[in-house]
Amino acid sequence: MRTILITGPGGSGRTTIAAATALAAAREGTRTLLLSADRTDTPGAALGSATGPAPREAAANLTTWRPDAAARFREDLTAFQTRAANVLDLLGAARLDAEEVTPLPGAEELSFLRALRDAALCERYDLLVVDLPPLPQALALLALAEELRRYLRRLFPPERQAARALRPVLGRLAGVPMPADWLYETAARWDVELAAVEAVLTDRNTAVRLVAEPGPAGADAVPAARLGLALRGLRTEALIANRTLPEATPDSWFSSLLAQQRKTLADWQQQPYDVHPVPHLGRDPRGADDLAALAVPAVNPAPAPVEWPVADRIAEDGVLVWHIPLPGAIRDELDLIRRGDELVITVGSFRRIVALPSALRRCTVAGAGLCEGELRVRFAPDPDLWPTGGR
């Protein structure tokens, strides 16, 4: 399945573009699911067909789904209370009824990620179009699965589960039930679910479309968004320049706005973006005919995957070089820290902790440089860890 993640600055029309992209693919015969994180039914207004908490058909080959985060959170909490019944009874805790539960901060994001996973694993569709929240909420959402998995591995290391046989003995000695079993089982289940989400986001068939209006606000937002996406290993497939104005006479009242758009478009087209202008219809697009008039580009059936290759330069320079694409990164805003088998990368306002490839774990950092939008980290083999005469 191809997955297209669509986001952009608030007010850029990203939901309308997501709906137009999904509808265009469906009209070409592609079985398409439009998954939206919007709290209100903006995609339904654009399509002329309501969306809701259950998948529903909006047109031939097109299904829409706008998950209900509150309902899913209630279901999850009810199931958790059932699994933790012994501990809750031991503590004398009063259980919460489903009717009194409201989503906690972060619950909506987790619920949407699980819906994304379920949609991507469904075999009914060939294309998944995901209407993400606006930037920067979308970037935080895309980072959530990886970061939570890292926290779980630190709090509940898998190797500690080797001592599971001792827990019943400890429980009898202490005279109270030990919560470790269900705690580790819950952590393991969460890890599996988050790993599935992470697999969808890092799949070679997943790409991002940025939506922005050509103008000062869009010009500021697009480079930062592309850099944040690149740090997460996500490829920007296309930049949709939404609501571009038609050519106007010099005395037109919007000639200055048109000049702003021309300048921004010219700047974008000088960058390594696949830029697609989408016309302003003079109204908010409503219904299939309006969405078709936007003429959004077709989804690329053969995407180019993002790669962070390790180049073997030992024979020439005595090092391995890790190539990390960071388009638009500024040297003064870049910081690297090696922590054990991880590399902490900070660039501007973005930060990611990535696990080192296995070969680099047996090396020491020998330096780094930023060249043509690519971070190149040099690693020298550690003689104490590197096998003599080979790797």
Salt bridges, closest charged atoms under 4 A:
ASP41 OD1 - ARG66 NE 3.71
ASP76 OD2 - ARG114 NH1 2.41
ASP89 OD1 - ARG95 NH2 3.48
GLU108 OE1 - ARG39 NH2 2.97
ASP118 OD2 - ARG72 NH2 2.94
ASP118 OD1 - ARG117 NH2 2.78
ASP126 OD1 - ARG31 NH2 2.87
ASP131 OD1 - ARG14 NE 3.96
GLU146 OE1 - ARG232 NH2 2.44
GLU146 OE2 - ARG352 NH2 2.58
ASP181 OD1 - ARG164 NE 3.74
ASP181 OD1 - ARG167 NH1 2.96
GLU185 OE2 - ARG164 NH2 3.22
ASP191 OD1 - ARG149 NE 3.01
GLU193 OE1 - ARG114 NE 3.49
GLU193 OE1 - ARG117 NH1 3.83
GLU198 OE1 - ARG149 NH1 3.15
GLU213 OE2 - ARG243 NH1 2.52
GLU237 OE2 - ARG2 NH2 3.17
GLU237 OE1 - ARG209 NE 2.79
GLU247 OE1 - ARG262 NH2 2.18
ASP267 OD2 - LYS263 NZ 3.28
ASP274 OD1 - HIS276 NE2 3.28
ASP290 OD1 - ARG283 NH2 2.78
ASP312 OD2 - ARG391 NH2 2.43
ASP317 OD2 - ARG313 NH2 3.15
GLU342 OE1 - ARG150 NH2 3.16
GLU374 OE1 - HIS323 ND1 2.84
GLU374 OE1 - ARG376 NE 2.77
